[in-house]
Amino acid sequence: MSSTAPPAIPVLSCTGLGRAFGALRAVDGVDLALPAGARHALIGPNGAGKSTLFQLLAGGLRPSAGRVWLDGRDVTRMSDARRARLGIGQTFQHSSLFLSMTAAENVALAAQRTLGQPWSPVPRTRVAVQRRVEQLLAEVGLAERGATAVGALSHGECRQLELAVALATAPRVLLLDEPAAGMNDVESAELGAMFRRFAERGLAVLVIEHNMQLVMNLCDELYVLESGELIARGRPEQVRNDARVIEAYLGGELC
């Protein structure tokens, strides 16, 4: 009898995933799989279909073909709200924060939904939410900025806050669309440290990112899209030397 353990079910995966807009195939037959603790990146030239693929995985768009699986469960026809409740957290290329609210209030809205506790005058409820908010703000490096209105935060701090909001939903997997955009070198380094902490506790991360230095140093596997098709997949050093990837990035950045 073989003692080999069966392969673990990926936290998030898709098979043959595609989306067409008329004659345009924005995403065409993509397969991917994220195990627990993965630090994977989705890269490719502008217009390659990266954000569309994220929407298909998160439920913001319905696929024209293929299937999406979360912890082995087919979620292809589920809404984005239901997928979020099951464990898919995400940040967006364009901010979804409430500018008139404070950093802490933005995180509290998400934390309350996760804890199943709407804001209440009952002290016990308020304390539970407050502790969760403080923990999340500290985790993303904003411990001292909770009382600050979002409109007064820097662009990099807003990206950090969006990550705290996503974490407040207690996700199993995070889909992050350009999380390092607008961050300085110190903030980017802290983002990398956070990703490593996420991996240690089994949280899977799939990131779209144009900061190739960050991607190459941080991620353990890369997926490369070109015109909606997955043209390469592998470890950073493999992808860096792939002829198809070099051609796709001709005139762009691939370091």
Secondary structure, DSSP 8 states (H G I E B T S, - for coil): ----------SEEEEEEEEEETTEEEEEEEEEEE-TT-EEEEE-STTSSHHHHHHHHHTSS--SEEEEEETTEE-TTS-HHHHHHHTEEEE-SS----TTSBHHHHHHHHHHHHHT----S-HHHHHHHHHHHHHHHHHTT-TT-TTSBGGGS-HHHHHHHHHHHHHTT--SEEEEESTTTT--HHHHHHHHHHHHHHHHTT-EEEEE-S-HHHHHHH-SEEEEEETTEEEEEE-HHHHHT-HHHHHHTTTS---
